[in-house]
Structure formats: C-alpha cells, structure tokens
Amino acid sequence: MPSKTFVPAFEAKVGNWTYYSCLMSYAAVAREINFAHELGGNQDLGTMIQRGVGTRTTEITNYLLTNENRFLGAIIVAAWGGAPEYLPLEMEKNSENGDVLAGMDRNFGVLTFDGTHQFFALDGQHRLKAIKDAVKRNPELGREDITVIVVPHFDDEAGRRRTRRLFTNINRNAVKTTAQENIALDEDDGFAILTRRLLDDHEFLRQDGVVQVFSKVGNDGELKLATRQVGVTGTAWTTIGVLYDLLTDLGFGLHESMNKTSQRATDDILDESYEALAKRIDELLAACGGMRERYEAHAAPKDLRAPKGRDGDGHPFMRPAVQVQVVRAARHIIEQGLLDWPELLRRLGELDWKMTSAPFSAVWQETPDGSRKGKMIPAKENNQALYELLLVHLAPASRAQIDRAIRTYRQVKNERYPVTAEELARRLPIATEQS
C-alpha cells in the first residue's frame, strides 16, 4: 500500500452534495489524481466524462514552465469508491486567541490519500495533464499549490448517473470569457496588450467613437464589450475585436515572443512592437482611401460608411469585414515576398475605394431598383472572394490565380467581374507573364 498523504481540507455542502475543498501541491496532484480513462472497469464513465487532452495542454504546460505570473483555477475531482476518509479537527483555543478563532475551525479537517480511493478529474483534465507534464520537466514546480475540490463517486448505476449529471452541470453552467473579454483583460497576449495601449495612446484610435469598445444593453444601462460588427447607424471606424485581429495580421516581422499568447513579451519588445504597429496603422489608414483624413473631416462618420441614398458610394474601409480581408491579404503578400510594404501601400492607394467598385463589390449587394441603396453580404464565401480578388489586384502570382479569383466572384455574385483578367495580368511578374 502506498504511503499516506494528508491534505488539509474544508468540508462543505451545496444542494445534495457534500464536497471537500483542499490545498494540494502540484506534486501530490500529479501523483494522486488520474484521468477517468485510466480507471479500469467502467468504460462508460470514461467515455462520458473524459474529454480530449490534446494540443491545449501543451500551451498550459509551457505557461506553467515559463510564466512567473502563472496561476491555475481549481480542479474538481471525484473520489472513486465513495466518500473519502475525512478527519475533522479542532483548533486549540486559549485566552489570547479564543475570540479571534471562534468558529474558524468549523468543518475544518484532513483528507487522507492512502490508496483506498482513486481520484479522477471531473473538470480540469487539461490542467491536470499540464501539471503532470510540467512537474516531470521541472520537479521544482511540484512545490507549488492548487485548490482541489473533491466530490464522492460511487461505482454503481445511481452513482454513475449522479456523477455524470454533476459533470454536465459544471460544463453547461460554466461561463467562459469571450474573445473580446480576453482582449480587454489579458496581460500575457502581446497583441491584446497593444490593442489596449493603442486605444489609450494612438492619436486617432483613442478619439471618442473611433473604436467601439462597449455596446450598451439592458434597461439599467449595463455594458458589455462590443461584438465584431458596427451597427448601421454606428459612427465607429472599427471594434475592439477587429482591431485586435488587424494588429495580429499587421504583426509580421515582429519578435517571435509577440505570438506567444501565454507568455508576456518583455517591455522593450512591447515598446518596439507598439511603434511598428502604430506606424503601420497610420500608413494603412492613409493608403486605404485616405481613411483617417476623410473620417475626421466628416461631421457624421456614419455617412462616410453609407451616404444617405447612395449606400454604394460608402467607404469600404469603414466596414470591419473589408478591413479584415485587406489586412489579411497584405500579410500574405508581405510574407510571400511578392511586394515590400511601401509598394503594397502604393497599390492599395490606387484602388477605387467605393463599395460598388472592384474588388469590394464581392461583399456588396445593391438593390435591384436602381436606387443606389444596398447592403453588405456577410457570407463566408463572399469574404473569401474579396480576399482572393485583393491578392490579384495588388500582387498576382500567376494567371491561374487571376482566373480562379474571377471565377470565384462569378460563382458567389452570379455576375461578370467588372475588371478583366487581362487588366489584372498587367501586374504579373515579367518572368511569370512570359512563361
């Protein structure tokens, strides 16, 4: 029989559950707690409870090994074999501390891990796997602590049903942070950090209303973070979530640590990256139809997005969907070495920045009555068509790529593309054109 491990714990009750909240070292967690599929004799439970522990665990393992600000939330485990051995304790009281400690030892005691029970992760399988892997690679981490919540599991039909219900309740009611919340709060993701910094410091982006951060909901005026769309009457140039995506794609050539979302880059790298990204944003706003100048000149920026009665004359770079595809295409062109940044900006400046013009018409649908009104087409295939067309307008790599992009447009819009393949082919590299 393995040696006993004693763990301080509080006994607690909620609903019809008795559970134990305890503090365990990473070493004890790695040694004592298993995965459901490792417990023989109950494949049903393993199937119902065990979720895959795949690539996500590698990220958490690296986080534990490299981030000095590491912190993991509690793991919920089930004690296979019923209620674990629990010994309640009382604190010794004397005249000096009696009043202070009165009631402090309520439900306090010790859990015994002695091999008579087996413990498996009910919630937190990725964290458990990461802890096991991290402690193997750096045994010193075994001294660190995590909260573990232990619930009893009985190996009979009623017990299995009860445990499965608990598992689904935990996961059904868990509220994960949204992508927008991560951008607003994350202190390790370099692009999230710089998104917030640009909103505070950038001369244009910090202006009221330029970047939509919050959207108001509810009768009491409570706020939530903005989604990825700007409303029809909205005045914003973009939203916080889209700005984060733009910065990520504009982050080509930056230090590799900027792409590690679980390990904060050094302050020097963050400063250098901020300067580079702020400059690229400024240059992009100028190249894409004089976006900033026109925005600041408009008394009502929403009219820049969709002039009243002439929606099709609206500025494409006022549309988050267009912003994403423009920057996505720009990154591809730079990383493939097709153009350098200044030449890319020059070619962007040559596009006709109206929604009804190519290539932006790929995501625009005018009303058939000839009123010059219209609306965005949100379909994924239309966004992909815009991306492919931007590539061939700016830096086509082959005639086949041009033909493919035009064919995609015809498929999604059911109409002829307004620019011919011959016109687009004029920008093919000379060697490619001759071949």
C-alpha positions, -999 to 999 in steps of 0.1 A, spaced: 0 0 0 14 34 -8 23 58 20 -5 81 32 -8 117 21 -26 141 45 -43 171 29 -59 200 49 -95 205 37 -128 221 45 -160 200 44 -188 218 27 -223 212 15 -243 225 -15 -276 211 -28 -274 174 -21 -236 172 -24 -210 170 3 -176 181 -10 -142 190 2 -121 220 -7 -84 213 -1 -50 226 -10 -26 202 -28 9 206 -41 14 201 -78 35 170 -69 6 155 -50 -18 163 -78 4 147 -103 8 116 -82 -27 111 -67 -52 123 -94 -58 103 -125 -79 106 -157 -112 88 -160 -100 66 -188 -72 53 -166 -96 37 -141 -104 2 -152 -138 -14 -152 -160 15 -163 -156 24 -199 -190 42 -198 -178 67 -173 -146 72 -191 -165 79 -223 -190 102 -208 -165 122 -187 -132 122 -203 -127 149 -229 -97 150 -252 -64 163 -237 -47 174 -269 -27 204 -280 -43 228 -255 -23 210 -228 9 219 -244 0 256 -241 -8 252 -204 24 232 -198 45 259 -214 26 285 -194 35 267 -161 71 263 -171 78 298 -183 54 323 -168 63 337 -134 27 350 -131 13 315 -136 -20 307 -119 -45 279 -124 -80 276 -112 -93 248 -90 -96 213 -103 -128 193 -95 -121 156 -88 -143 127 -79 -132 101 -53 -138 67 -68 -151 45 -40 -174 69 -22 -168 95 4 -130 99 11 -116 94 46 -120 128 63 -109 136 99 -124 168 114 -100 188 135 -104 215 162 -80 244 168 -67 247 203 -81 278 219 -66 298 247 -74 331 264 -53 350 239 -69 338 206 -102 323 217 -124 351 204 -104 355 172 -105 319 163 -141 312 174 -158 294 146 -128 294 123 -123 257 125 -159 249 115 -159 220 91 -121 220 90 -102 188 89 -78 165 69 -84 143 39 -64 111 37 -50 98 5 -39 62 13 -47 41 -18 -81 30 -7 -97 55 -31 -88 66 -65 -93 102 -77 -101 113 -112 -105 147 -128 -141 156 -133 -133 191 -145 -98 204 -154 -84 175 -174 -62 199 -195 -48 215 -163 -42 181 -148 -23 168 -178 -3 200 -180 6 198 -143 18 162 -147 39 171 -178 53 203 -162 64 185 -129 82 159 -150 101 185 -168 107 207 -137 103 189 -104 106 222 -85 71 231 -97 59 202 -75 62 225 -45 35 249 -58 -1 246 -48 -36 245 -64 -71 242 -50 -87 209 -55 -124 202 -49 -132 166 -41 -166 150 -45 -175 114 -38 -182 90 -67 -200 56 -61 -194 29 -86 -230 18 -92 -257 28 -116 -271 55 -94 -236 68 -86 -225 69 -122 -257 88 -131 -252 113 -103 -216 119 -113 -225 123 -150 -251 149 -140 -226 168 -120 -202 168 -149 -228 182 -174 -240 208 -149 -204 220 -143 -198 224 -180 -232 236 -190 -232 264 -165 -195 274 -168 -192 309 -182 -160 312 -203 -145 345 -211 -153 358 -246 -127 367 -271 -135 404 -265 -131 399 -228 -97 383 -233 -86 413 -254 -97 436 -226 -81 417 -198 -52 395 -209 -18 406 -196 3 380 -214 -10 382 -250 11 409 -266 -14 419 -292 -41 423 -266 -18 445 -245 -10 466 -275 -47 468 -286 -54 485 -253 -24 507 -255 -34 519 -289 -68 527 -276 -52 548 -249 -23 564 -267 -28 564 -305 -37 599 -317 -66 586 -339 -77 554 -323 -81 570 -289 -106 596 -301 -141 591 -288 -162 568 -310 -134 557 -334 -131 522 -320 -163 507 -305 -153 491 -272 -187 487 -255 -222 483 -266 -250 493 -241 -277 467 -233 -304 463 -208 -329 487 -192 -304 497 -164 -277 507 -188 -253 478 -181 -225 475 -206 -209 446 -225 -180 445 -248 -187 452 -285 -191 425 -310 -173 424 -343 -199 444 -362 -206 482 -363 -243 489 -364 -260 506 -394 -261 539 -375 -228 534 -358 -201 560 -360 -171 538 -352 -144 530 -377 -140 495 -362 -145 475 -330 -120 463 -303 -122 427 -315 -115 436 -352 -87 460 -342 -70 431 -323 -72 409 -355 -58 437 -376 -28 442 -353 -22 404 -353 -21 403 -391 0 435 -392 24 419 -368 46 403 -395 83 406 -388 79 413 -351 98 394 -324 85 358 -321 75 363 -285 47 385 -296 29 354 -309 30 336 -276 -3 343 -260 5 327 -227 39 343 -221 43 381 -219 69 397 -241 95 419 -225 87 456 -221 113 465 -247 98 442 -272 63 455 -265 75 491 -269 92 482 -302 61 464 -314 39 493 -305 59 517 -325 59 494 -355 22 487 -354 12 523 -347 32 533 -378 17 506 -400 -19 515 -389 -12 551 -398 2 542 -432 -27 518 -438 -53 544 -429 -37 568 -454 -33 543 -482 -68 529 -479 -87 558 -495 -75 585 -471 -95 568 -443 -84 589 -413 -85 622 -431 -119 616 -445 -132 603 -412 -121 633 -393 -135 656 -419 -170 641 -418 -194 657 -393 -212 623 -393 -188 594 -399 -218 571 -404 -224 590 -437 -189 581 -447 -198 544 -443 -231 547 -461 -241 582 -476 -278 586 -474 -295 574 -506 -261 564 -520 -250 535 -499 -228 521 -527 -206 552 -526 -197 544 -490 -161 539 -480 -152 502 -479 -126 507 -451 -153 518 -428 -165 482 -429 -149 458 -404 -153 428 -428 -134 447 -455 -107 458 -430 -101 422 -420 -97 409 -456 -75 439 -467 -50 433 -438 -52 395 -443 -42 399 -480 -15 424 -470 1 400 -446 0 372 -472 17 394 -499 44 406 -475 52 371 -461 53 356 -496 78 383 -506 56 395 -535 59 432 -526 76 453 -500 54 474 -476 58 508 -494 49 493 -528 19 475 -512 7 507 -497 11 525 -531 -10 498 -548 -37 500 -521 -39 537 -528 -47 530 -564 -79 511 -557 -113 528 -561 -125 530 -525 -162 527 -531 -184 497 -521 -197 493 -556 -162 492 -571 -140 461 -576 -129 442 -556 -152 454 -528 -183 446 -548 -176 410 -538 -192 417 -504 -218 443 -516 -253 438 -530 -272 467 -545 -309 468 -545 -324 459 -579 -345 490 -582 -315 512 -592 -319 534 -561 -281 531 -553 -291 516 -520 -276 483 -509 -262 462 -481 -232 441 -471 -232 403 -479 -219 386 -447 -215 351 -463 -181 335 -457 -177 327 -494 -181 364 -503 -154 374 -478 -131 347 -492 -138 360 -527 -128 395 -516 -96 382 -502 -87 363 -534 -95 394 -555 -75 417 -533 -45 394 -539 -48 396 -577 -55 433 -577 -24 440 -556 2 413 -564 -10 385 -586 14 355 -586 1 337 -617 -26 339 -645 -42 308 -630 -47 327 -597 -63 356 -615 -87 333 -634 -96 314 -602 -104 347 -584 -126 359 -612 -144 326 -613 -150 327 -576 -166 361 -579 -189 349 -607 -199 319 -585 -208 340 -554 -223 370 -572 -237 353 -603 -224 382 -625 -194 391 -645 -165 407 -627 -161 443 -638 -123 440 -643 -109 417 -670 -83 391 -664 -61 409 -690 -61 441 -670 -52 422 -638 -25 403 -656 -6 435 -662 7 433 -627 21 398 -631 59 395 -626 75 397 -660 90 362 -657 57 347 -649 39 366 -676 63 354 -703 61 318 -691 
